[in-house]
């Protein structure tokens, strides 16, 4: 099949999943066309079946805010027509679902082809941005105009149905992880640089937005280090990073905390880590947590959103109430002071991650594509 994928090309979960999905589909022999404003960060390998089409947004003095959605829809039309795509799969409702609807109507009018559109909902496009009255009518309309809607967790499906008037069935296809990529041997020299005295290593990775509650990570770590020798790696970047750097200095823990910025090879960091902290106010699924589990990290997360669907309390890690720094500290010390339990839970986390391996999830998308593929193409296959 020839599949078009539109997503945000950044480090967020929706862009990561869309890119990894496209790469896996290309490995299976499908032709995949990425359509977005810059090359996705995870699109870091060459594959003859992968194509990238940059959306160019002209700037004119008339426009205070260049109309990206229109440029995206126009680029979609161009790629659909000139590369004879069989299906469009858009990730994150805003603005991709509405742009895909517009492109679908233009292609239908110009060529008579009715190209199927699949919209995958990822989280804040529904739970935060999509609820804004500025966007809600368009979001609702464009989702309902999709040929099929998927959500990355049962929780997100429930939230969508609660917040919007959806007239179609929403299918749950969970996020996935490339187990082969994350299940790697730790580099001892790397670990010794970070923890020269054998300290345990905690890690947090996110886009440093308020919803991630990064301050809870820092505050909990400050408490934990009073009881056991530990180091903290802060992976990623975003609006809260400068505030967190100031907080680390205020708490006088800067010698044990490293801000390492955005990292494409995060698997190498996770391989030397012990505990992954994710105290988010909301996670539709928690892809970062799943990747950490695949790298044999236990996860201490909030109990918000879809996190309980992957993180099993007391087995693969711990679920704590949102904003409860004391609970994070207690959970961390429970395993940091009992190495046998830490190792047992690390193995359990890895075994849980195996259930979400890409090889289990990819066939679900392929079946979905086949079900909604252009009839003239599928009938010839």
C-alpha positions in Angstrom: 0.0 0.0 0.0 0.9 3.6 -0.4 0.3 5.4 2.9 0.4 9.1 3.7 1.2 10.1 7.3 0.9 13.6 8.7 2.1 14.3 12.2 4.0 16.8 14.4 7.7 16.1 13.7 8.8 16.9 17.2 9.7 14.8 20.3 6.2 14.5 21.5 4.5 11.1 21.8 2.3 11.5 18.7 5.2 12.4 16.4 7.3 9.6 17.8 4.5 7.0 17.4 3.7 8.2 13.9 7.3 8.1 12.8 8.0 4.7 14.3 4.9 3.3 12.7 5.9 4.7 9.3 9.4 3.2 9.6 7.9 -0.2 10.6 5.4 -0.1 7.7 8.3 0.7 5.3 10.2 -2.3 6.6 7.2 -4.4 5.7 7.3 -3.2 2.1 4.7 -0.5 2.2 5.4 2.9 0.6 5.2 5.6 3.3 4.9 9.4 2.6 5.5 11.7 5.5 3.8 15.1 5.1 4.8 17.7 7.6 6.7 21.0 8.1 10.0 19.5 8.9 11.6 16.0 8.9 10.4 14.1 12.0 13.1 13.7 14.6 12.9 9.9 14.7 13.1 9.7 10.9 16.8 9.1 11.2 17.4 6.1 8.9 17.4 5.7 5.1 14.7 3.4 3.7 13.9 3.2 0.0 10.2 3.0 0.9 10.1 6.2 2.9 9.5 9.6 1.4 9.4 13.0 3.1 7.3 15.9 1.7 7.9 19.3 3.4 4.9 21.6 3.9 6.1 25.0 2.8 4.1 27.9 4.2 4.5 31.2 2.3 4.8 34.3 4.3 3.1 37.5 3.2 2.8 40.9 5.0 -1.0 40.3 5.1 -0.5 37.3 7.4 0.3 37.8 11.0 -0.1 34.0 11.4 0.7 32.1 8.2 -2.1 29.6 7.4 -0.3 26.3 8.0 -3.5 24.2 7.8 -4.2 25.4 4.2 -0.6 24.8 3.1 -0.8 21.3 4.7 -4.1 20.4 3.0 -2.6 21.6 -0.4 0.5 19.5 0.1 -1.7 16.5 1.0 -3.6 16.9 -2.2 -0.4 17.1 -4.2 1.1 14.0 -2.6 -2.2 12.0 -2.8 -2.7 12.8 -6.5 0.9 12.6 -7.8 2.0 9.6 -5.7 -1.4 7.8 -6.0 -1.8 7.2 -2.3 -4.2 4.6 -1.1 -4.9 6.0 2.4 -4.1 9.0 4.6 -3.3 8.5 8.3 -3.2 11.6 10.4 -1.9 11.8 13.9 -3.2 14.4 16.4 -6.5 15.9 15.5 -5.3 19.6 15.3 -4.8 20.6 12.6 -4.2 17.3 10.7 -7.8 15.9 10.8 -9.3 19.1 9.4 -6.6 19.5 6.8 -7.1 15.9 5.7 -10.9 16.4 5.4 -10.2 19.4 3.2 -7.7 17.5 1.1 -10.1 14.5 0.8 -12.9 16.8 -0.6 -10.5 18.5 -3.1 -9.2 15.1 -4.4 -12.8 13.8 -4.7 -13.8 16.8 -6.7 -10.7 16.8 -8.9 -10.3 13.1 -9.6 -13.4 11.4 -8.3 -11.3 9.4 -5.9 -12.5 9.0 -2.3 -9.3 8.5 -0.4 -9.9 7.1 3.1 -8.7 9.1 6.1 -7.8 7.6 9.5 -7.4 9.9 12.4 -5.5 8.8 15.5 -6.1 10.7 18.7 -3.2 11.0 21.0 -4.1 13.0 24.1 -3.9 16.8 24.5 -5.5 17.2 21.1 -8.6 16.0 22.9 -8.1 16.6 26.6 -6.7 20.1 26.5 -6.5 21.9 23.1 -9.5 20.3 21.5 -11.8 21.3 24.4 -11.0 25.0 23.8 -14.1 26.7 22.4 -12.0 28.2 19.7 -11.3 24.8 18.2 -14.0 22.4 19.5 -16.5 22.7 16.6 -13.9 22.1 14.0 -12.2 19.3 15.9 -15.6 17.6 16.4 -16.6 17.9 12.8 -13.3 16.8 11.3 -13.0 13.8 13.6 -16.5 12.7 12.7 -15.7 13.1 9.0 -12.8 10.7 9.3 -13.4 7.3 7.8 -12.1 5.7 11.0 -11.0 7.0 14.4 -8.4 5.4 16.6 -7.2 6.2 20.1 -4.0 5.2 21.8 -5.7 4.0 25.0 -9.0 3.1 26.4 -8.8 6.1 28.7 -8.4 8.5 25.8 -11.4 6.9 24.0 -13.5 7.4 27.1 -12.3 11.0 27.4 -13.1 11.7 23.8 -16.6 10.3 24.0 -17.2 12.3 27.2 -16.0 15.6 25.8 -17.2 15.5 22.2 -20.3 14.3 20.3 -18.7 11.6 18.3 -21.0 9.7 15.9 -18.6 6.9 14.9 -16.9 4.1 16.7 -13.5 4.7 18.1 -11.1 1.8 17.9 -8.3 1.5 20.5 -4.9 0.6 19.1 -2.4 1.2 21.8 1.0 2.8 21.5 3.9 0.4 20.9 7.6 0.2 21.5 10.4 -1.2 19.4 11.7 -3.7 22.0 14.8 -4.6 19.9 15.8 -0.9 20.0 15.4 -0.4 23.8 16.5 -3.8 25.1 20.2 -3.2 24.8 23.2 -3.7 27.0 24.2 -0.8 29.2 27.5 0.9 28.5 29.4 0.6 31.8 31.7 3.5 31.0 28.7 5.7 30.4 27.1 4.8 33.7 30.4 5.4 35.6 30.7 8.9 34.2 27.2 9.7 35.5 27.4 7.7 38.7 31.1 7.3 39.5 30.5 5.9 43.0 27.8 3.4 41.9 24.9 5.6 42.7 21.5 4.6 41.4 20.3 6.6 38.4 16.8 8.2 38.1 15.6 9.7 34.9 12.8 11.9 33.6 12.2 12.6 29.9 9.5 15.0 28.6 8.9 18.2 26.7 9.0 20.1 30.0 5.5 21.5 29.8 3.5 22.3 33.0 1.3 19.2 32.4 4.4 17.0 33.0 4.8 18.4 36.6 8.5 18.4 36.3 8.8 20.2 39.6 7.5 17.1 41.4 10.5 15.2 39.9 13.0 17.7 41.2 11.4 18.0 44.7 11.0 14.2 45.1 14.6 13.7 44.0 15.8 16.2 46.6 14.0 14.1 49.3 15.3 10.8 48.0 18.9 11.8 47.9 18.8 12.5 51.6 18.4 8.8 52.2 20.3 7.0 49.4 23.1 8.0 46.9 21.4 8.8 43.6 21.8 10.8 40.4 19.1 12.4 38.3 19.1 12.8 34.5 16.6 15.3 33.0 16.1 14.5 29.3 14.3 16.9 27.0 13.6 20.6 26.7 10.7 23.0 26.9 9.3 26.0 28.7 9.7 24.7 32.2 13.4 23.8 31.9 14.8 27.2 33.0 12.5 27.2 36.0 13.6 23.7 36.9 17.3 24.6 36.6 16.7 27.4 39.0 14.9 25.1 41.4 17.8 22.6 41.3 20.2 25.4 42.3 17.8 26.7 45.0 17.7 23.2 46.5 21.4 22.9 46.3 21.3 19.5 44.4 22.9 20.7 41.2 25.9 18.5 41.6 23.7 15.4 41.3 21.3 16.6 38.5 22.2 16.7 34.8 20.0 18.4 32.2 21.0 16.7 29.0 18.6 18.3 26.6 16.9 16.5 23.7 18.4 13.1 22.9 17.6 11.1 19.8 19.4 8.0 21.3 17.5 8.0 24.5 17.7 4.2 24.7 21.4 4.5 25.7 20.4 6.8 28.6 17.6 4.5 29.7 19.9 1.5 29.5 22.0 2.8 32.4 19.0 4.1 34.4 17.1 2.4 37.2 13.9 4.3 37.8 11.9 6.5 35.4 9.8 9.3 36.9 6.7 10.5 35.2 4.4 12.4 37.6 2.3 14.0 34.9 -1.0 15.7 35.5 -2.3 13.7 32.5 -1.0 11.1 30.1 -3.2 9.6 27.4 -1.0 6.6 27.4 2.6 7.3 28.5 4.8 6.3 25.7 7.9 7.5 27.5 7.1 5.2 30.4 6.7 2.3 28.0 10.1 2.9 26.4 11.7 3.1 29.8 10.1 -0.2 30.8 11.4 -1.8 27.6 14.9 -0.7 28.8 14.4 -2.5 32.2 13.5 0.7 34.2 10.8 0.5 36.8 8.3 3.4 36.5 7.1 5.7 39.2 4.2 7.6 37.6 1.1 9.4 38.5 -2.2 7.4 38.3 -3.6 9.8 35.7 -5.1 9.0 32.3 -3.9 5.9 30.6 -0.8 5.2 32.7 -2.6 2.5 34.8 -3.1 0.6 31.5 0.6 0.0 31.2 2.2 0.5 34.7 1.1 -2.1 37.2 1.3 -0.8 40.7 3.6 -2.8 42.9 4.8 -5.0 40.0 6.3 -2.9 37.2 6.5 0.2 39.3 4.3 2.5 41.3 1.2 4.7 40.7 1.0 7.8 42.8 -1.6 10.5 43.2 -1.0 13.6 41.0 1.1 16.1 42.9 2.0 13.7 45.8 5.8 14.2 46.1 5.9 12.3 49.4 4.4 9.2 47.7 7.0 9.4 44.9 9.7 9.5 47.5 8.3 6.6 49.5 7.9 4.5 46.4 11.5 5.2 45.2 13.0 4.4 48.6 11.1 1.1 48.7 13.1 -0.3 45.8 16.3 1.8 46.1 16.8 0.3 49.6 16.0 -3.2 48.5 18.2 -4.2 45.5 16.6 -7.6 45.1 13.1 -6.0 44.8 14.5 -3.4 42.4 15.8 -6.1 40.0 12.6 -8.2 40.2 10.5 -5.2 39.3 12.9 -4.2 36.5 12.3 -7.6 35.0 8.6 -7.4 35.4 8.6 -4.0 33.7 10.4 -5.4 30.8 8.0 -8.4 30.5 5.1 -5.9 30.6 6.7 -3.9 27.8 6.9 -7.1 25.7 3.1 -7.1 25.4 3.3 -3.7 23.6 6.1 -4.7 21.2 5.7 -3.2 17.7 5.4 -6.7 16.2 2.1 -7.2 18.1 0.6 -3.8 17.2 1.8 -3.3 13.6 -0.6 -6.0 12.2 -3.5 -4.2 13.7 -2.8 -1.1 11.7 -2.2 -3.1 8.5 -5.5 -4.8 9.0 -7.2 -1.4 9.6 -5.6 0.0 6.4 -6.8 -3.0 4.4 -10.3 -2.6 5.7 -10.5 1.0 4.7 -8.3 0.9 1.7 -9.5 2.3 -1.7 -11.8 -0.4 -3.0 -10.3 -0.2 -6.5 -6.9 -0.9 -5.1 -7.9 -3.6 -2.6 -9.9 -5.5 -5.2 -6.8 -5.8 -7.4 -4.6 -6.9 -4.5 
